[in-house]
Amino acid sequence: MTPLSRLTPATIDVLRVLLDDGAAVWGMLVIKRTGRPAGSVYPILERLENAGWATSSWEPDTDRSGPRRRLYALTSDGGEAARSAVARFETRAEPATRASRATRPGRPARVARFTPAGARA
């Protein structure tokens, strides 16, 4: 298994879905649960598979109409790495969450205004 070179918020969202489900999940369900576009989710799934974090397979032929679905699941090592990556990401996001709680609801945070040189404030 290869470590991922980058862990974006979108990658963390995909990992959460794969961890939460515990079983093989089809790509469109990952898209629906993350709220991310297919153009982001499928490259992430491919990157996870190439790195050995996940595997994919075609669903067996069923009586369901429509094309077969591609199912994705974390490998055992990928599951451990995903849990660790999500935990690290949440730990880093914690200070930002605390800072946003510090602002009162309904009031935007103060933003510095840009004043051109020579203009009166």
Backbone hydrogen bonds, N-H to C=O, Kabsch-Sander energy under -0.5 kcal/mol:
donor,donor_aa,acceptor,acceptor_aa,energy
2,T,51,A,-2.9
8,T,6,R,-0.6
12,I,8,T,-2.3
13,D,9,P,-2.2
14,V,10,A,-2.1
15,L,11,T,-2.7
16,R,12,I,-2.5
17,V,13,D,-1.8
18,L,14,V,-2.3
19,L,15,L,-2.5
20,D,16,R,-3.1
21,D,17,V,-2.2
22,G,18,L,-1.5
25,V,72,Y,-3.1
27,G,70,R,-1.4
29,L,26,W,-1.0
30,V,26,W,-1.4
31,I,27,G,-2.1
32,K,28,M,-2.3
33,R,29,L,-2.6
34,T,30,V,-2.2
35,G,31,I,-2.1
36,R,31,I,-0.5
40,S,37,P,-2.0
41,V,37,P,-2.4
42,Y,38,A,-2.1
44,I,40,S,-1.4
45,L,41,V,-2.7
46,E,42,Y,-2.4
47,R,43,P,-2.4
48,L,44,I,-2.7
49,E,45,L,-2.2
50,N,46,E,-2.8
51,A,47,R,-1.8
52,G,49,E,-1.1
53,W,48,L,-2.3
54,A,48,L,-1.3
55,T,73,A,-3.0
57,S,71,L,-1.9
59,E,69,R,-2.8
71,L,57,S,-3.5
71,L,69,R,-0.6
72,Y,25,V,-3.0
73,A,55,T,-2.2
75,T,53,W,-2.6
79,G,75,T,-2.7
80,E,76,S,-1.7
81,A,77,D,-2.5
82,A,78,G,-2.7
83,R,79,G,-2.4
84,S,80,E,-2.1
85,A,81,A,-2.7
86,V,82,A,-2.8
87,A,83,R,-2.2
88,R,84,S,-2.6
89,F,85,A,-2.4
90,E,86,V,-2.6
91,T,87,A,-2.1
92,R,88,R,-2.2
93,A,89,F,-1.9
94,E,90,E,-1.1
97,T,93,A,-2.0
98,R,94,E,-2.5
99,A,95,P,-2.2
100,S,96,A,-2.0
101,R,97,T,-1.7
102,A,98,R,-1.2
103,T,99,A,-0.7
107,R,104,R,-1.6
115,T,113,R,-0.5
119,A,116,P,-2.1
